[in-house]
Amino acid sequence: MKGILITLLCLGVTHTVFSTNDSLPHINFYLGIGGGRIIQGKIFGLNLTTLKQGGYGIQIKNQANNTLSKQLPLDYRCATYLGAMNCGTEDLLRATSIKLVRQFSSHFKWVRYGLEVGPSFISHKIAQFKPNSHYLVIDGVSNHFNYYNTTYIKNNAIGLDIRAKIELPFLTIYGAEFGVTSNINKLRSFVGYELILNIGLVKL
């Protein structure tokens, strides 16, 4: 709790300095964290945005995308107490992007629009399911149970990350944004939506 209060105090002091000293550049600088959905999957994102007065900036973003594997067996079952070491059922995609940001103001002070575009490094782990059969004796009868262990095949690629958003800077140090996000790559392209909460110098 003390650390949060100190952080908010520092942000407030920085905001005061930026607002009262015209010789310093007016820069928004904030951290965003949130998540959303894509078809048959979910997204978790963490980003850091720097935005100069005039609406131009840069964003570094790390996005995790978990999607139910298309190779999941219809009779899939997993039981760690029977020797299954990994019970994953999803393909895992990670996208690390560096994007140019263009932000636009509106007639309302608490509403902004934005567009983000830039290259991304893609790491895609595809789930592979290996049968792990067991026989148990129940009431003197031998019963066969078919379980699966999960392993992953990893591939890397370069993609293009594109995102359109509506941003709501509620307070100087706090805001939120709703965006439609997409990534075009040769491994597994996707499109979805996400809700991000921002903290930092959200507006000056």
ABEGO torsion letter per residue (X at the ends): XAAAAAAAAAAAAAAAAAAABAABBBBBBBBBBEBBBBBGBBBBBBBBBBBBBGGBBBBBBBBBBBBBBAABBAABBBBAAAGBABABABBBBBBBBBBBBBBBBBABAABBBBBBBEBBBBBBBBBBBBBBBBBBBBGGBBBBBBBBBBBBBBBBBBBBBBBBBBBBBABAABBBBBBBBBBBBAABBBBBBBBBBBBEBABX
